[in-house]
């Protein structure tokens, strides 16, 4: 079984006072835009978020066609590595061997690319895009248990770099990606630009 893990626990400081995870993007909450892109690629959706976000995100995902599970941050504001760890633990407990991790502010994620990442990850611990000098760790496919373990160890060692756990794994680098799949929405201005494309 495959899971999709959407990371939504960040504070969205560049977005203003509102939670960008549920900000309307052309009439649909942004996290729902992301989740809808995953429907044909995964069997289960896991949402990592803070406890205070859960009700609004549940409302945003009302009527979603896949089973939805929540992976609540045990401690808020520990960063994306903690979110990935928590989300993957929930995916693992649900029986998913591999999971596609996607940030909640990536509404242009390309489903066919996630499918390719799942295929490339088979037999390895991860398939992670690197379209330039940076790894895209929040749009990648991981084997749930080893990546969660690696994140756990890195957090215990006080490691803050989100890339650190990857170097403990058997991972595949994917250099080719569809244009726009990594595009994210961090600000109100970027939201307005994105809305024009979804309208």
C-alpha positions as CSV (number, residue, x, y, z in Angstrom):
1,X,0.0,0.0,0.0
2,X,1.1,3.5,-0.8
3,X,0.5,6.6,1.3
4,X,0.5,10.3,0.5
5,X,1.8,12.3,3.4
6,X,1.0,16.0,3.3
7,X,3.1,18.2,5.6
8,X,1.0,21.1,6.9
9,X,2.4,21.9,10.4
10,X,4.4,25.0,9.6
11,X,3.5,28.5,10.8
12,X,3.3,30.1,7.4
13,X,5.0,33.3,8.6
14,X,5.4,34.7,5.1
15,X,1.7,34.2,4.4
16,X,0.4,36.5,7.1
17,X,-2.0,35.7,10.0
18,X,-4.0,33.0,8.2
19,X,-3.0,29.3,7.9
20,X,-2.0,28.8,4.3
21,X,-2.8,25.1,4.4
22,X,-6.5,26.0,4.3
23,X,-6.3,29.3,2.4
24,X,-8.7,29.3,-0.5
25,X,-7.0,28.9,-3.9
26,X,-9.6,29.7,-6.5
27,X,-12.3,28.6,-4.1
28,X,-10.7,25.4,-2.9
29,X,-8.5,25.1,0.2
30,X,-4.9,24.8,-0.8
31,X,-4.4,21.5,1.1
32,X,-7.4,20.1,-0.8
33,X,-5.7,21.1,-4.1
34,X,-2.6,19.1,-3.1
35,X,-4.6,16.1,-1.8
36,X,-6.7,16.0,-5.0
37,X,-3.5,15.7,-7.0
38,X,-2.6,12.5,-5.0
39,X,-5.9,10.7,-5.4
40,X,-4.9,8.5,-8.3
41,X,-1.3,7.8,-7.0
42,X,-1.8,6.7,-3.4
43,X,-4.2,4.5,-1.4
44,X,-4.3,6.5,1.8
45,X,-3.8,10.1,2.8
46,X,-1.9,11.1,5.9
47,X,-1.9,14.8,7.1
48,X,0.8,16.0,9.4
49,X,-0.3,19.1,11.3
50,X,-0.6,20.8,14.6
51,X,-3.4,19.9,16.9
52,X,-5.0,23.3,16.5
53,X,-5.1,22.9,12.7
54,X,-7.0,19.6,12.6
55,X,-10.6,20.8,12.6
56,X,-10.1,23.3,9.7
57,X,-8.1,20.7,7.7
58,X,-10.7,18.0,8.3
59,X,-13.4,20.4,7.0
60,X,-11.2,21.2,3.9
61,X,-10.9,17.5,3.2
62,X,-14.6,16.7,3.7
63,X,-15.8,14.1,1.1
64,X,-12.2,13.2,0.1
65,X,-12.4,9.8,-1.7
66,X,-9.5,8.1,0.1
67,X,-9.1,7.3,3.8
68,X,-7.6,10.2,5.7
69,X,-5.5,9.8,8.8
70,X,-4.0,12.6,10.9
71,X,-0.4,12.6,12.3
72,X,-0.4,15.3,14.9
73,X,2.9,16.9,15.9
74,X,3.7,15.8,19.4
75,X,5.6,19.1,19.8
76,X,4.7,22.0,17.6
77,X,7.2,24.0,15.6
78,X,10.0,21.4,15.4
79,X,10.3,21.9,11.6
80,X,9.7,19.9,8.5
81,X,12.0,17.0,9.5
82,X,9.8,16.4,12.5
83,X,6.7,16.6,10.3
84,X,8.1,14.0,7.9
85,X,9.0,11.7,10.8
86,X,5.5,12.0,12.3
87,X,3.7,11.6,9.0
88,X,5.8,8.6,8.0
89,X,5.2,6.9,11.3
90,X,1.5,7.2,10.8
91,X,1.8,5.9,7.2
92,X,3.8,2.9,8.5
93,X,1.3,2.1,11.2
94,X,-1.4,2.1,8.5
95,X,0.5,-0.5,6.6
96,X,2.1,1.7,3.9
97,X,5.6,0.6,3.0
98,X,6.3,3.7,0.8
99,X,4.9,7.2,1.0
100,X,5.0,10.3,-1.1
101,X,5.8,13.3,1.0
102,X,4.4,16.6,-0.3
103,X,4.3,20.0,1.3
104,X,0.8,21.5,1.7
105,X,1.8,24.6,-0.3
106,X,2.7,22.7,-3.6
107,X,-0.7,22.7,-5.4
108,X,1.0,22.2,-8.8
109,X,2.5,18.8,-7.8
110,X,2.4,16.6,-10.9
111,X,0.8,13.2,-10.2
112,X,2.7,11.4,-13.0
113,X,6.0,12.6,-11.4
114,X,5.0,11.1,-8.0
115,X,4.2,7.9,-9.9
116,X,7.7,7.9,-11.3
117,X,9.2,8.6,-7.9
118,X,7.4,5.5,-6.5
119,X,8.8,3.4,-9.3
120,X,12.3,4.8,-8.9
121,X,12.1,4.2,-5.1
122,X,11.3,0.5,-5.4
123,X,14.0,-1.6,-3.8
124,X,15.6,1.5,-2.2
125,X,14.8,3.7,0.8
126,X,14.0,6.8,-1.1
127,X,13.7,8.6,-4.5
128,X,14.5,12.3,-4.1
129,X,14.4,14.9,-6.8
130,X,17.4,17.2,-7.3
131,X,16.6,19.4,-10.2
132,X,19.5,21.8,-9.3
133,X,22.0,21.9,-6.4
134,X,19.2,21.4,-3.9
135,X,17.3,18.3,-3.0
136,X,13.5,18.5,-2.9
137,X,12.9,16.6,0.3
138,X,9.3,17.8,0.6
139,X,8.3,16.3,-2.8
140,X,9.9,12.9,-2.6
141,X,9.1,9.2,-2.0
142,X,10.4,7.4,1.0
143,X,10.3,3.9,2.5
144,X,8.4,4.9,5.6
145,X,10.2,3.0,8.3
146,X,13.9,3.7,7.5
147,X,13.2,7.4,6.8
148,X,11.2,7.8,10.0
149,X,14.0,6.1,11.9
150,X,16.7,8.4,10.2
151,X,14.6,11.5,11.1
152,X,14.2,10.3,14.6
153,X,18.0,9.8,15.0
154,X,18.8,13.2,13.4
155,X,16.3,15.0,15.7
156,X,17.8,13.2,18.7
157,X,21.3,14.4,17.7
158,X,20.0,18.0,17.3
159,X,20.5,18.0,13.6
160,X,18.4,20.8,11.9
161,X,19.2,20.2,8.2
162,X,16.2,18.5,6.6
163,X,18.6,16.7,4.2
164,X,20.6,15.0,7.0
165,X,18.4,11.9,7.4
166,X,18.6,11.2,3.6
167,X,22.4,10.5,3.8
168,X,21.7,7.6,6.2
169,X,19.6,5.9,3.5
170,X,20.0,4.0,0.3
171,X,18.5,6.7,-1.9
172,X,18.1,7.4,-5.7
173,X,18.5,10.9,-7.1
174,X,16.0,12.0,-9.7
175,X,17.3,14.9,-11.7
176,X,14.5,15.3,-14.4
177,X,11.2,16.7,-13.2
178,X,8.2,18.3,-15.0
179,X,8.3,22.1,-15.1
180,X,6.4,23.6,-12.2
181,X,5.8,20.6,-10.1
182,X,7.9,22.1,-7.2
183,X,6.3,25.5,-7.4
184,X,5.0,26.5,-4.0
185,X,2.7,29.2,-2.6
186,X,4.4,31.0,0.3
187,X,2.9,34.5,0.1
188,X,-0.4,36.3,-0.7
189,X,1.1,37.6,-3.9
190,X,2.0,34.0,-5.0
191,X,-1.5,32.9,-4.1
192,X,-3.0,35.6,-6.3
193,X,-0.8,34.5,-9.2
194,X,-1.7,30.8,-8.7
195,X,-5.4,31.6,-8.5
196,X,-5.3,33.0,-12.0
197,X,-4.1,29.7,-13.2
198,X,-6.7,27.6,-11.4
199,X,-9.6,29.8,-12.4
